[in-house]
Amino acid sequence: MSLATIVAIADPGFAYLRKLGQVSEEVRFVVSDQLQVLLTACDDADAILYVNTPNLLRAVFPRASRLKWLHSLNTGVEPILFPELVMSRAILTNSRGTYKGPLAEFVMAAVLFFSKDIGRLLKNQALRLWQQFDPQEARGKVMGIVGYGETGRACAELARAHGMRILGLRRRPELSQDDPLLERVFGPEELSQMLPFCDYLVLSAPGTPQTRHLIGKSQIKVMKPEAVLINVGRGSLIDEAALIQALQEGRIRGAALDVFEVEPLPSDHPFYGLSNVLISPHATDHVPGWRERAVEDFLRNLDRFLTGQSLLNVVDKVAGY
């Protein structure tokens, strides 16, 4: 390939984008969040690196007539799946798997938060109250993982290390039939069959029309009263009104949530007032170097792009992940 033009839709002041300057002379990078600059640059764009501002991407996309590849530095791509992109010939890739480690750690932190009743410990400590009680073990408990992809499997690895039993659910269960971490893998139509077994239900599925409100009133109804719901996927996976009612009525033990239907979570949201909810402000994967890792993954894919190899983490634009 001759000199390739890569347009990065991002604030050029982002420190993690400095790694782009280490690319060989085969590439011309244009990094900007200014519409006019991007419009001009996209006339020659062979590839686009998308970081943020979906409206900006949509505005410049019609100018990118040469575009062969678009990479999202994020895992979730639903904000950018506008019809023109979906129907285009451009390959879409994302940062699937880049953030799986920190997300899995949050999941295990949530399991231990509830099994050891850390909220009660903190409350009693603040009250200077010595009150013994019997915590639970994670060992032997069942973790069900909805969306058993890279993040889901990373959760399973940590959970198994704590002696937990693992059930998985994914769109194509045959891909995990021989996974040694799993006791059983379910298909999407078997969700209601898996739920009654779960002490901890982890959601790590993508946000698509098919997964919207995957967990609602009828699903919560078949969960164990002592079950804990943990969401590191997308806020749209849960019917929040149904979850709030269930938590208020004690129909499940609790929830640990990193993602929400509306973000930032409004200050008057009922979740804030529930003692059986652990809230993370969609930042559990924001560990030191998290964006640098994503850029490194992009650069590895860029090398494959420049040398004509198949790209990694290709997104099915119709399925949405």
Secondary structure, 3 states (H helix, E strand, C coil): CCCEEEEEECCCCCHHHHHHHHCCCCEEEEEECCHHHHHHHHCCCCEEEECCCHHHHHHHHHHCCCCCEEEECCCCCHHHCCHHHHHCCCEEECCCCCCHHHHHHHHHHHHHHHHCCHHHHHHHHHCCCCCCCCCCCCCCCEEEEECCCHHHHHHHHHHHHCCCEEEEECCCHHHHCCCCCCCEEECHHHHHHHHHHCCEEEECCCCCCCCCCCECHHHHHCCCCCCEEEECCCHHHECHHHHHHHHHCCCCCEEEECCCCCCCCCCCCHHHHCCCEEECCCCCCCCCCHHHHHHHHHHHHHHHHHCCCCCCCECCCCCCC
